[in-house]
Amino acid sequence: MSVIAPGRNIVLFGMMGAGKTEVGHVVATRLGRPFWDTDDIVERETGMTVARIFAERGERAFRRHEAEAVRHVAALRGRVVAVGGGAVLDPENTTALRSAGDLVWLDAGPAELAERVGDHAGDRPLLAGAGDAAGRSERLRRLAEQRAQVYAAAADHRIDTSGHSPARVASEIIAWARTRPGLLARDEREDGPA
């Protein structure tokens, strides 16, 4: 699909395991938009995984790289963008993302987040040392509680992804996006079902 006058970016954020990457791919495919993930940008630019950056350079170094990736995607339009769960904790990142997009908070309960993260918990630096599923769930509950107010303030729309497939969540995002002036290009608003 050729988009002559691209709409604003659709930016997905939320806790790890909320489905940002999977849902983002589905939304991007349905709209014919490029999908960008700021964690992927950081990994490509540094040549290191996010987990390795945290381990070797610390969270502050990762957040600097993440802020650069956010500025990069905020300079573009017509994308579906997934940002890490901590990106919107920095007000400058939120301002940059809002300058070219609308922000959708993908939410889910801590037990479901822990289940989704599952065997990949070792790749999640903020879950290091959390132990089994119950420990991961408790760590995620505390983290979500700490972030809830900031997430609510950053969100233009919130979707509870609990028990829903990426396809269903993507449909809800696209249906919502069609109600937002300037978010979608004209051909995106008129094409088929969400």
C-alpha positions as CSV (number, residue, x, y, z in Angstrom):
1,M,0.0,0.0,0.0
2,S,1.4,3.4,-0.9
3,V,0.7,6.1,1.6
4,I,1.2,9.5,0.1
5,A,0.3,11.6,3.2
6,P,1.1,9.3,6.1
7,G,-0.8,9.5,9.3
8,R,0.6,9.9,12.7
9,N,2.5,7.1,14.4
10,I,0.6,4.5,16.4
11,V,2.8,4.0,19.5
12,L,2.3,0.9,21.7
13,F,3.7,0.9,25.2
14,G,3.1,-1.1,28.4
15,M,4.7,-3.7,30.6
16,M,6.9,-6.5,29.3
17,G,4.6,-9.3,28.2
18,A,1.7,-7.0,27.3
19,G,2.0,-7.9,23.6
20,K,3.5,-4.8,22.1
21,T,5.7,-6.5,19.5
22,E,3.2,-9.2,18.5
23,V,0.3,-6.7,18.3
24,G,2.4,-4.1,16.6
25,H,3.3,-6.5,13.8
26,V,-0.3,-7.3,13.2
27,V,-1.4,-3.7,13.2
28,A,1.4,-2.7,10.9
29,T,0.6,-5.6,8.5
30,R,-3.1,-4.7,8.4
31,L,-2.4,-1.1,7.7
32,G,0.5,-1.6,5.4
33,R,2.8,0.4,7.6
34,P,6.4,-0.2,8.7
35,F,6.8,-1.6,12.2
36,W,9.6,-0.3,14.4
37,D,10.6,-1.5,17.9
38,T,12.9,0.8,19.9
39,D,14.5,-2.2,21.6
40,D,15.5,-3.5,18.2
41,I,16.9,-0.1,17.2
42,V,19.0,0.0,20.3
43,E,20.3,-3.6,19.7
44,R,21.1,-2.8,16.1
45,E,22.9,0.5,16.9
46,T,24.9,-0.9,19.9
47,G,25.5,-4.5,18.6
48,M,24.4,-5.7,22.0
49,T,21.2,-7.2,23.4
50,V,19.2,-5.2,25.8
51,A,20.0,-7.7,28.6
52,R,23.8,-7.4,27.8
53,I,23.6,-3.6,27.9
54,F,21.9,-3.7,31.3
55,A,24.5,-6.3,32.6
56,E,27.6,-4.5,31.3
57,R,26.7,-0.9,31.2
58,G,23.7,-0.5,33.5
59,E,20.2,0.7,33.1
60,R,21.2,4.4,32.7
61,A,23.2,3.6,29.6
62,F,20.3,1.6,28.2
63,R,17.9,4.5,28.9
64,R,20.2,6.9,27.0
65,H,20.2,4.6,24.0
66,E,16.5,4.2,24.3
67,A,16.0,7.9,24.3
68,E,18.0,8.2,21.1
69,A,15.8,5.5,19.5
70,V,12.7,7.3,20.6
71,R,13.9,10.6,19.1
72,H,14.6,8.7,15.8
73,V,11.1,7.2,15.5
74,A,9.5,10.5,16.6
75,A,11.1,12.2,13.6
76,L,9.0,9.9,11.3
77,R,5.4,9.5,10.5
78,G,3.1,6.6,9.3
79,R,4.7,4.0,11.5
80,V,3.6,1.5,14.1
81,V,6.1,1.8,16.9
82,A,6.6,-0.4,20.1
83,V,8.6,1.2,22.9
84,G,9.9,-0.5,26.0
85,G,7.9,-0.4,29.2
86,G,10.3,2.2,30.7
87,A,10.4,4.6,27.8
88,V,7.4,6.7,28.8
89,L,8.7,7.1,32.3
90,D,10.9,9.8,30.9
91,P,8.7,12.8,30.1
92,E,11.0,13.9,27.3
93,N,10.4,10.6,25.6
94,T,6.7,10.9,26.0
95,T,6.7,14.4,24.6
96,A,8.8,13.3,21.6
97,L,6.5,10.3,20.9
98,R,3.4,12.5,21.1
99,S,4.9,15.0,18.7
100,A,4.3,12.4,15.9
101,G,1.9,9.9,17.3
102,D,-0.8,8.7,19.5
103,L,0.0,6.4,22.4
104,V,-1.8,3.2,23.2
105,W,-1.2,1.5,26.6
106,L,-1.4,-2.3,26.3
107,D,-2.2,-3.6,29.8
108,A,-2.6,-7.0,31.4
109,G,-2.6,-8.4,34.9
110,P,0.7,-9.4,36.5
111,A,0.0,-13.2,36.5
112,E,-0.7,-13.1,32.7
113,L,2.4,-10.9,32.1
114,A,4.5,-13.4,34.0
115,E,3.0,-16.3,32.1
116,R,3.6,-14.6,28.7
117,V,7.2,-13.8,29.6
118,G,7.7,-17.4,30.8
119,D,10.9,-19.0,29.7
120,H,12.2,-15.7,28.4
121,A,12.4,-14.1,31.8
122,G,16.2,-14.4,31.7
123,D,16.2,-12.0,28.7
124,R,14.3,-9.4,30.8
125,P,16.8,-7.5,33.0
126,L,14.1,-6.1,35.3
127,L,13.1,-9.7,36.2
128,A,16.6,-10.8,37.1
129,G,16.5,-12.8,40.3
130,A,12.7,-12.9,40.5
131,G,12.7,-16.7,40.5
132,D,9.7,-18.8,39.5
133,A,6.4,-17.7,38.0
134,A,5.0,-16.5,41.4
135,G,8.2,-14.4,41.9
136,R,8.0,-13.0,38.4
137,S,4.3,-12.2,38.9
138,E,5.0,-10.4,42.2
139,R,7.9,-8.4,40.6
140,L,5.7,-7.4,37.7
141,R,2.8,-6.5,40.0
142,R,5.1,-4.1,42.0
143,L,6.5,-2.7,38.8
144,A,3.1,-2.1,37.2
145,E,1.9,-0.5,40.4
146,Q,4.9,1.9,40.3
147,R,4.2,2.8,36.7
148,A,0.4,2.9,36.6
149,Q,0.0,6.7,37.2
150,V,2.6,7.6,34.5
151,Y,1.2,5.1,32.1
152,A,-2.3,6.5,32.5
153,A,-1.1,10.0,32.0
154,A,0.9,9.1,28.8
155,A,-1.9,7.0,27.2
156,D,-4.3,8.3,24.6
157,H,-6.1,4.9,24.8
158,R,-5.7,1.9,27.1
159,I,-6.5,-1.7,26.1
160,D,-6.6,-4.7,28.5
161,T,-4.9,-7.5,26.5
162,S,-5.7,-10.1,29.1
163,G,-7.0,-13.3,27.5
164,H,-7.1,-11.7,24.0
165,S,-5.2,-12.7,20.9
166,P,-2.9,-10.3,19.2
167,A,-5.3,-10.2,16.3
168,R,-8.2,-9.2,18.5
169,V,-6.2,-6.4,20.2
170,A,-5.0,-5.2,16.8
171,S,-8.6,-5.0,15.6
172,E,-9.5,-2.9,18.6
173,I,-6.5,-0.6,18.0
174,I,-7.4,0.0,14.4
175,A,-11.0,0.6,15.2
176,W,-10.0,3.2,17.8
177,A,-7.4,4.7,15.4
178,R,-10.1,5.3,12.8
179,T,-11.8,7.6,15.2
180,R,-8.7,9.8,15.8
181,P,-8.3,12.7,13.4
182,G,-5.0,12.6,11.6
183,L,-3.8,9.3,13.0
184,L,-4.5,7.3,9.9
185,A,-4.1,8.3,6.3
186,R,-7.3,8.5,4.2
187,D,-6.7,5.1,2.5
188,E,-6.1,3.5,5.9
189,R,-9.4,4.8,7.3
190,E,-11.3,3.5,4.3
191,D,-9.8,0.0,3.8
192,G,-11.8,-3.0,4.9
193,P,-12.4,-4.3,8.4
194,A,-10.3,-3.6,11.4
